[in-house]
C-alpha cells in the first residue's frame, strides 16, 4: 500500500513538472520561486534540505505582465532579424564578414550578461567578483583563490573561480545558440597577472548525456601593465566532460555555440585579476588546420 502511494505521488509530481515546464514561458515571472525549487537538484553537502511546499509560491502579477511584454518584444526582434538574413545580417555581410566582436564591456548591462562563480558554491573559500574597469571600458574579474577543501566529508578538492556568459534564450525562453561557422579563430584582448586560465566553450548538446561537455583550451597571461592580443584557432579546442579530457575527440560545433567562459584553477592560493577588453571572432585565411588532435577508432577493423 505504501509503495502504491509512493508511485502515485511520484507520478503526480512528474506530471506537475511537465505542466509547469509547458507554462513556464508565459508564467515564468509569476512562478519563479516555485519552478526553481522543483527543478533545482543540487544541495551542498552538510546543509539541510529545503522542505518548503512548492505551492507556497511568490506570485507577482506585475512581473508577469512585464515578462509577457518582454517575450513578445523578443519575438518581434527575431522575426525582423530572420527577415533580414542570418542572425540579423544581410547575406552579403554574413558571407563576407572577416571579423566580429561578440562581447564588449562598456556598461553594467553588458556585465549583467555574465555569471561569476567559485568554489564557494560547494563550501569553499575562494572569492570572485566582476566589475567595470577604469573609464568603464573593460571588465575586471578579480578575487582570491583558496584551495582549502570544505570539511563536509564529501568534497574531495576545491579552489576554482570562473565566469561565463549566460545561456542565450529567445522569445518565450526557447533555446538559442550562435553560429560561428564563418570564423576559424577566437580573438581576445586581455591583461592578466601571469596566471594560466582555461577558456571554455559550451555548445548546444544534441543529447541529454552531453550536457556536461565543454571545449577547452589554455590561455597564458604575461602579467604586467601591457595588454595581450591572443588568437586561438578553434581547431585547438579539445573536448572534456566534468573536468576530464575525453578519449573520443571531435571538432568544436561552431554552428551551435551557447556560452564562452574563463576558469582559474592553478592551485596557487592568493589574489588574482583578469581584465578583458573584448572577445571577438576572426577568419584567418592562413590557418588551414581542421583539427589538431588524432581521432581514434574505438573498434578498429582487423
Buried (B, 14 or more C-beta within 10 A) or exposed (E): EEEEEEEEEEEEEEEEBEEBEEEBBBBBBBBBBBBEBBEEEEEEEEEEEEEEEBEEBEEBEEBBEEBBEEBEEBBEEBEEEEEBBBEBBEEEEBEEEEEBEBBBBBEEEEBEEBBBBBBBEBBBBBBBBBEBBEEEEBBBBBBBBBBEBBEEEEBEBBBBBBBBBEBBEBBBBEEBBBEBEBBBBBBBBBBBBEBEBBBBBBBBBEEEEEEEBBBBBEBEBEEEEEEBEBEBBBBBBBBBEEEEEEEEBEBBBBEBBBBBBBBBBBEEEEEBBBBBBBBBBBBBEEBEEEBBBEEEEEEEEE
